[in-house]
Amino acid sequence: MGLIVSMIQKTREINGDMTVREAGKKGGDAVRDKYGPTFYEEIGRKGGEKTKERHGPEFYENIGQKGGNAVKDKYGQGFYEEIGHKGGQKVKRLIEEAKRAER
């Protein structure tokens, strides 16, 4: 992979072209600057709603389950126990802080 990156860099030095990745980032930055960061939230929400209309809510259940299984296969069952414990501890801490702030 290093050879490919090196070849791309040399090609760019010779003719000044940008990579596809650079062009995509430049375009994304221009859209963000023109429409603001909430633009991406809006189109994401609209896309999600359209996907739900086309494929039904089960679609999200299926891809969520596939993703969860992939994570379990990669990191093991203990991973979920660990992140669940961390999340529970954070919630506990936030509740305690909120109670102290009310006093």
C-alpha positions in Angstrom: 0.0 0.0 0.0 2.9 2.4 0.7 4.0 2.0 -2.9 0.6 3.0 -4.2 0.5 6.1 -1.9 4.0 7.0 -3.0 3.1 6.7 -6.7 0.0 8.8 -6.2 2.0 11.5 -4.5 4.6 11.5 -7.3 1.8 11.7 -9.9 0.3 14.7 -8.1 3.7 16.4 -7.9 4.1 16.0 -11.6 0.7 17.2 -12.9 -0.9 18.8 -9.8 -4.0 16.5 -9.8 -5.7 15.7 -6.5 -6.7 12.3 -5.4 -10.4 11.1 -5.3 -10.3 11.3 -1.5 -9.0 14.9 -1.6 -11.6 15.9 -4.1 -14.4 14.3 -2.0 -13.2 16.1 1.1 -13.0 19.4 -0.8 -16.5 19.0 -2.1 -17.8 18.0 1.3 -16.2 21.0 2.9 -17.7 23.3 0.3 -21.2 21.8 0.9 -20.7 22.2 4.7 -19.6 25.8 4.2 -22.5 26.7 1.9 -25.4 24.9 3.7 -24.1 24.4 7.3 -23.5 21.3 9.3 -27.2 20.7 10.0 -27.7 20.1 6.2 -26.1 16.6 6.7 -28.4 15.9 9.6 -31.4 16.8 7.5 -30.5 14.7 4.5 -29.5 11.8 6.8 -32.9 11.9 8.5 -34.8 12.2 5.1 -32.8 9.3 3.8 -33.5 7.2 6.9 -37.2 7.9 6.6 -37.3 7.0 2.9 -35.4 3.8 3.6 -37.9 2.9 6.3 -40.8 3.5 3.9 -39.2 1.3 1.2 -37.9 -1.5 3.4 -39.9 -1.4 6.6 -38.7 -1.1 10.2 -37.5 -4.7 10.1 -34.7 -3.6 7.8 -33.1 -1.7 10.6 -33.6 -4.6 13.0 -31.8 -6.9 10.6 -28.8 -4.6 9.9 -28.6 -3.8 13.6 -28.5 -7.5 14.5 -25.9 -8.2 11.8 -23.7 -5.4 13.1 -24.1 -6.6 16.7 -23.1 -10.1 15.7 -20.1 -8.8 13.8 -19.0 -6.9 16.9 -19.6 -9.9 19.1 -17.5 -12.1 16.7 -14.7 -9.6 16.6 -14.5 -8.6 20.3 -16.3 -11.4 22.2 -19.3 -11.4 24.6 -17.3 -9.8 27.3 -17.1 -6.6 25.3 -20.8 -6.0 25.7 -20.6 -6.6 29.4 -17.7 -4.2 29.7 -19.3 -1.3 27.7 -22.6 -2.0 29.5 -20.9 -1.6 32.9 -19.1 1.6 31.8 -22.4 3.0 30.5 -24.2 2.1 33.8 -21.4 3.8 35.8 -21.6 6.9 33.8 -25.4 7.1 34.2 -25.0 6.6 37.9 -22.5 9.4 38.1 -24.7 11.8 36.1 -27.7 11.1 38.3 -25.6 11.8 41.4 -24.3 15.0 39.9 -27.8 16.1 39.0 -29.0 15.4 42.6 -26.1 17.4 44.0 -26.9 20.3 41.6 -30.6 20.3 42.8 -29.5 20.8 46.5 
